[in-house]
Amino acid sequence: MHLGRWEVSLDQEKSIAEDVEQRDQIERAKERKWTGRSRGNPLGYRIFAWLLQFFGLRAAYTLLFFVGMYYMFFAPSTLRASSEYLQKIHGPLPWWKRLWMNYNHILYFGQVIIDRMAGAMGVIGTQLHFTEDGVEKIEEMMQLDTGAILLSAHVGNWDLAGRMLTGKVDKKIHVVMLQAEAEQLQGFFDSINSQPSFEIIPIQEGMSAVMKIISALEKGDIVCLHGDRSLEGGRTVTAAFLGQNAAFPLLPFMLSSSLEVPVYHMFATKKTWTQYDLKATGPHLCERLQGESKQDARKRWVQFYVEQLEHIVKKYPYQWFNFYPFWDGEES
């Protein structure tokens, strides 16, 4: 595989754009699709930011215990999604134990959001710390003449990891997300008078997002994508995840294969109240084996990523934050 400078042909651009725009037959009902909208409001963010500024992390975490109770009573869809996921991890649970795990799941999500605020306020290295496993892979990625795809998931704190990386990398970082997610994230940073440590590429109608991704990779930048949310209208591959089939997006792997850029996996998970574990692996090359069909190759690429994701969520079961119905009905 050649990792020198390369050019993207018009046919390649068209092929990738068609993959993004093509409307596959939707395997799940529309209510199972992620819309990009989450709960949260600027006033709540400002209250927690004030606590962080004057009293520190522990004070913010203390208020979170009460906020978590609100979600337990007034966010039934969140509880259902949490219960479905936790049952995949732990098996059938008595109702009291399930509710306790739901509560812990919500608390971890809240802590991650608070830590994101703290990171934006500059406390990495003072109140929040990282242990690093495979950081040499990130340093290796910086030496490439081409761009690279950094593939993560809604596990732990990807935003905090991005802030930590900005001190280690010379390349520009772009994060691809839904337009609704981008607007909400920008609103979050506006509410605490801060800015993200990366550039956002919002997914909108048409080819604009694809062209921006290709342009960033062509310039040698890093493009970050989440591999654990399939979007309505995007091409997906079904893979076994926690014992049942689920749809995963094909876009990151198609980009890697078509543009000949490497993929690195990165996850940042919370170990203690103040410590995160950053794990990076790669490079993973999306290439077809001799005699392998295109369909089989795509399944193999996706399944390999899903196996890495499954290992992480089993180790940190309260830190996977897809609070919507995720699985298909078909058993793997």
N, C-alpha and C positions, 0 to 999 in steps of 0.2 A: 504494500500500500504506500503510495507516494504522499508525503506530508509536506512537500514544498509548496510554493505559491501555485495557485490554480485559478482557473476561470470557470464560471458557471455558464453553460450554454443556455440559449433561450428555451431549448427543448427540456432541459433539466428544470428550469424555473417553472415552465408550464406544467411539467409532470408533478412537481411538489405542490404547486398551487391547486391542481386538480385533486390531489390527495386530500388537501385541507378542505376544499369546497364541496367535494362529492358527498352527496347525501346517501349514505348507506341505509339499508333497512334498519330501523331502530329496533334493537333487540330487547330494550326495556321500555316500559311505559314512560311517558314524559315526566311524571312526578319523580322518577328516579334520576333525572338529570340535574346536574349542578348548575345553578343559575348565576353563581358568582356573588350573591348577596348573603351577608352574614349579619347577625345581630351586633349591636354596639352603636354608640352615639357619641358625638363630640363632647358633651357635658361629662359623661362617664369617664372618657379618656382624660379630660382636664382634671377631674377629681383625683384620679390615680396619679397623674403626672405631678400634681401638687404634693401628694403624700410622698412620692419618690423624692422630690426635690428637698423637702424639709425634714422628712422622718426616715427615709430609706426603704429598702425592699421589704423588710419584715412588716412594716406598717401597712404597705400596700397589700401584701399577702393576707394580712389579718382582715382587712375590709373584704377581701375576696371570698372569705368563708360565708359572708352574708349574701353576696352577689350570687354565689353558687346555689344557695338555697332558693333564690328567686327563679333561677333556671329550672330547678327541680320541680317547681310548681307551675311555671308558666311557659315552658318550652317543651311540650309533649313530643313534637317531631324530633327534637334533639335527643330526648331520652330513648325514643324508639330506635333511632339509628345507633346510639351508643350501646343499647342492649343487644341489638343484632350483632354488632361487632364483638362485644365482650363475650358473647356466647360462642362465637367462633374460636376465641382464645381459650376460654375456660370450660366450655361445655354448658349443659343446663345448670342454672343457678336458682336457689331459693329466692323468693321475692325480696327479702330483706337484704340478702347479700348482693343481689343485682343492683338495688337502689344505692347501696353504699359504694359499689364500684362505679355506678353512674356519676355519683357525686364527686368521687376522686377524679374521674375522667374529665369532668367539667372544671374542677379546680386546676388540674394540670394545664388545660387549655387557657384558663385565665392567667396562670403564672407565666406561660409563654408570651402572652400579649403584654403583660407587665414587664417582662424581661426585654421585649422588643422596645418598649418605651425607654427602659433604663439604658439599653444600648444606644438609642438615638440621643440620649442625654449625656453620653460619654462615660459610662461607668465600666466598660469592658476593661478588665485588668485591675480594677479596684474592688467593685462589689461582685462582678461576674467574671468567672475564669473559665478557660478552656484547657482540656487535655486533648492531645492531637494524636491520631492514629492514621498514618498514611499521608501526612501533610506533605511528604516528599513528592507524592503524586501530583499535588497542586503545583509545587515548585517545578516539577517536570513539565507540566502543562504550560507553564509560563515561557518555557524555552522553545515551544513549537513555533514554526513559521506560519502555521495556519491558525484558524480559529479552532474552537473546541466547544463541545456541548457538555454542560454540567447538569447532570440529571439527578434530581432530588425527588422529594415527595412531601406531602403535608404531614410530616413527622417531625416532632421536636420544634426547632426554631431556625428555619432556613434564613430568615431575615437577619438574625443575630450572627449567623455564620457568615453571611455576606458582608456584614460590617467588619468582622474579624479578618476576612480575606482581603479587604481593601488595603490593609496595612502590609500585606504580603505579596500582592500581585501588581504588575505594571499594566496589565491589559484592562480594557474597559469591560464592565460586566453589564449585561442586559438580562432582564427577567421577563419572560413571556407569561401573560395572564389575561383572563377575561377582562373586557372593558369595565364590567361592573365591579370586579375585584380591584382593578386599577384605580377606579374612582374612589372606592371605599378606603383603599390603602392610602391614597393621597389625602383624603379627608382626615384619616388618622394622624398622619404626620403634620398636617396643617393645624390640627387641634393642639399639638404640643410644640408648635413653632420649630419644626425640624424638617428634614428632607431625607428621602431614602438614599442609601449608599450606592445605588445602582440606577440604571436607566430602565424604564418600563416600556415594553412593547405590548400594547393592548391588542387583543384579538377582536377584530371587528369584521363586518361583512366585507366581502371582496378579498383582494390579494394583498392589501397593504401590509398586513402583519408578516406574510410570507416574504415579501420583498425586503422588509426591514431585517428579518432574520438572516436572509441570504447575504444582504449587504454587510451586516455585522460580522458574520463568519468570514466573509471575503476580506474584510479589513484586519482579520486576525484577532477579533474580540472573542469574549466568552459569552455564550448564550445559555441561560439557565432555564430549564423547563421542569415542570412537575409531571412525573410519569404515572400518577395515580388518580387522575380525574379525566374521564372521557367526556367529551363535549358533544352535544347533539349536533349532528351534521359532520363530525370529524370521523375519519376512518379509525377503526378499533380492531384489536385482536383479543379474543377470549383466552384467558389464562387461568390456571388453578391458583387460587389465593385463599389460604386458610381453609382448605378443604372444599371450596365451592368456586364455580366459575364466576369470573367478573370480567368486564370489558375494560381494556387499557388502551390508551391512545397510541397510535402508530407513528405519529408525526416525528418524535425525536429520533426514532430509528430510521425512518425514511430519509430524514435530513442527513444523518450520518452516512448512510449507504450511498445516497445520490451524490453528495458533495465530498465524500471521502474525508470526513473529519472524525476524530476520535470522540468517544463518549467516556466521561468520568462520572462515577456515582459518588454522591456526597450526602451525608446525613449528620445533623447536629442534634443530639439528644441530651436531655436534662438528667444529670446523675444525682445531684443534691440541690438544695435550695439555691446555691450560688455557683455550681459547677456544671459545665457542659462537656460532652464528649464529641469531638469532631472526627468523623471517620470518612476517609476518601479511598476509592479504589479506581484502577484503570491503568492504561487506556483499554477500553473495550471497543473493538472494531466490528462494525456491522457489515460483515462480508459473508457471501454465500460459500458453503463448502462445495467441493467437487460433486456434481451430480445432484445437488440439493435444489429442490424447487423454490421459487420465490416465496410461495406461501409458507412452506416449511421453515425457510430461513427466518421469515418475519416472526413466526411463532416462537422459534428458538431464541431470538433476540429479546423478545418481550418476556418470555418465561424466565430467562436468566435474570433480568432486572427484578421481576416479581419475587423470585427466590431471595434476592438480597433484601428486598423490602420486607418480606415475611420474617426473615431472621431478625431484623431490627424491631418490628412491632411485637414479636414474641418476647424479646429481651426487655422492651420498654412498652408494655401493653397499654398504658394510659396516655401515650403520646402520639397516637395516630388520630388526626382531626378531620375526618370526613364525616360530618354530621348530616348525612342524608342516606337513603337506602342505596346500598352500593352493589349488592350481588344480584346476579341473575337467579332464576329459579332452578336452573339445571345443575345438578350435582356433578362435580368433576370425577 
